[in-house]
Amino acid sequence: EVQLVESGGGLVQPGGSLRLSCAASGFTFDDYAMSWVRQAPGKGLEWVSSITWNGDSTYYAESMKDRFTISRDDAKSMLYLQMSSLKPEDTAVYHCALGSEATWTLLGSWGQGTQVTVSS
């Protein structure tokens, strides 16, 4: 069965950096585009970033451009999100999900998430 396990979250000051990881199993990893999505307290679910099945193309929500970098290692079935210049409004639970911006909700598989808190 599909399993997605996020790690790497924590408390960081504004302007700081974090690297999130997602370990995937139970499916053919390089058959799928992958996404990061997040949910802030009291807010709805927000798509953050996607990467194509082979890592050739990446996509970002407007507020994440030039600050976040999504990547994947298909040999290890791992997905990553490098976050820099973090802002308090980035505080959220971050989830790894199967699929692109257009398909992840349809595929319906995502992990339990990892908490990122940006605060001074």
C-alpha positions as CSV (number, residue, x, y, z in Angstrom):
1,E,0.0,0.0,0.0
2,V,1.1,3.6,-0.7
3,Q,3.1,5.0,2.2
4,L,4.4,8.6,2.4
5,V,6.4,9.7,5.5
6,E,7.5,13.3,5.9
7,S,10.3,14.5,8.2
8,G,12.6,17.5,8.7
9,G,10.1,20.0,10.1
10,G,10.8,22.1,13.2
11,L,11.0,25.6,14.7
12,V,13.1,28.2,12.7
13,Q,13.5,31.9,12.9
14,P,12.3,34.2,10.1
15,G,14.9,34.2,7.3
16,G,16.1,30.7,8.2
17,S,16.1,27.5,6.2
18,L,14.8,24.0,6.5
19,R,15.0,20.9,4.3
20,L,11.9,18.6,4.3
21,S,12.1,14.9,3.2
22,C,9.5,12.4,2.1
23,A,10.1,8.7,2.0
24,A,7.8,6.9,-0.4
25,S,7.0,3.2,-0.7
26,G,4.2,0.9,-2.0
27,F,4.1,2.2,-5.6
28,T,6.4,2.8,-8.6
29,F,7.8,6.1,-7.5
30,D,9.0,7.3,-10.9
31,D,5.5,6.7,-12.5
32,Y,4.2,9.8,-10.7
33,A,4.7,13.4,-10.5
34,M,4.9,14.5,-6.8
35,S,3.7,17.5,-4.9
36,W,4.1,19.3,-1.6
37,V,1.0,20.8,-0.1
38,R,0.5,22.6,3.2
39,Q,-2.2,23.7,5.7
40,A,-1.7,26.6,8.1
41,P,-3.8,26.9,11.3
42,G,-7.3,28.0,10.5
43,K,-6.6,27.9,6.7
44,G,-7.5,25.6,3.9
45,L,-5.2,23.2,2.1
46,E,-2.7,25.0,-0.2
47,W,-0.7,23.5,-3.0
48,V,3.0,24.5,-2.7
49,S,5.1,22.8,-5.4
50,S,5.2,19.9,-7.9
51,I,7.9,18.0,-9.8
52,T,7.5,15.8,-12.8
53,W,8.1,12.0,-12.8
54,N,11.7,12.3,-13.8
55,G,12.5,15.6,-12.2
56,D,12.9,17.5,-15.4
57,S,10.4,20.3,-14.5
58,T,9.4,22.0,-11.3
59,Y,6.5,24.2,-10.5
60,Y,5.8,26.6,-7.5
61,A,3.0,28.6,-6.1
62,E,3.6,32.3,-6.5
63,S,4.4,33.0,-2.8
64,M,7.1,30.2,-2.9
65,K,8.9,31.3,-6.0
66,D,12.6,32.0,-5.5
67,R,12.6,30.7,-2.0
68,F,11.7,27.0,-2.2
69,T,13.2,24.2,-4.3
70,I,11.6,20.9,-4.9
71,S,13.7,17.9,-5.9
72,R,13.5,14.1,-6.0
73,D,15.8,11.1,-6.0
74,D,14.0,8.3,-7.9
75,A,16.7,5.7,-7.1
76,K,15.9,6.2,-3.4
77,S,12.2,7.0,-3.8
78,M,12.7,10.3,-1.9
79,L,11.1,13.7,-2.4
80,Y,12.6,16.9,-0.9
81,L,11.7,20.5,-0.3
82,Q,14.5,22.9,0.4
83,M,13.0,26.1,2.1
84,S,14.9,29.3,2.4
85,S,14.1,32.9,3.5
86,L,11.3,31.5,5.6
87,K,8.5,33.8,6.7
88,P,6.0,33.5,9.6
89,E,3.2,32.9,7.1
90,D,5.0,29.7,6.0
91,T,4.0,28.2,9.3
92,A,2.0,25.1,8.4
93,V,1.9,21.3,8.4
94,Y,3.6,20.2,5.2
95,H,2.4,17.1,3.4
96,C,4.0,15.0,0.6
97,A,1.4,13.9,-2.0
98,L,1.2,11.8,-5.1
99,G,0.6,13.7,-8.3
100,S,0.8,17.2,-9.8
101,E,-1.0,20.4,-9.0
102,A,-3.9,19.1,-11.2
103,T,-4.1,15.5,-10.0
104,W,-3.0,15.2,-6.4
105,T,-6.5,15.6,-5.0
106,L,-7.9,13.0,-7.4
107,L,-5.2,10.5,-6.5
108,G,-5.9,11.1,-2.9
109,S,-2.6,9.8,-1.3
110,W,-0.6,12.0,1.0
111,G,1.3,11.6,4.2
112,Q,0.6,12.6,7.8
113,G,2.8,15.7,7.4
114,T,5.5,17.5,9.3
115,Q,5.1,20.7,11.3
116,V,7.1,23.8,10.2
117,T,6.9,26.8,12.6
118,V,8.6,30.1,11.6
119,S,8.8,32.4,14.6
120,S,11.1,34.7,16.5
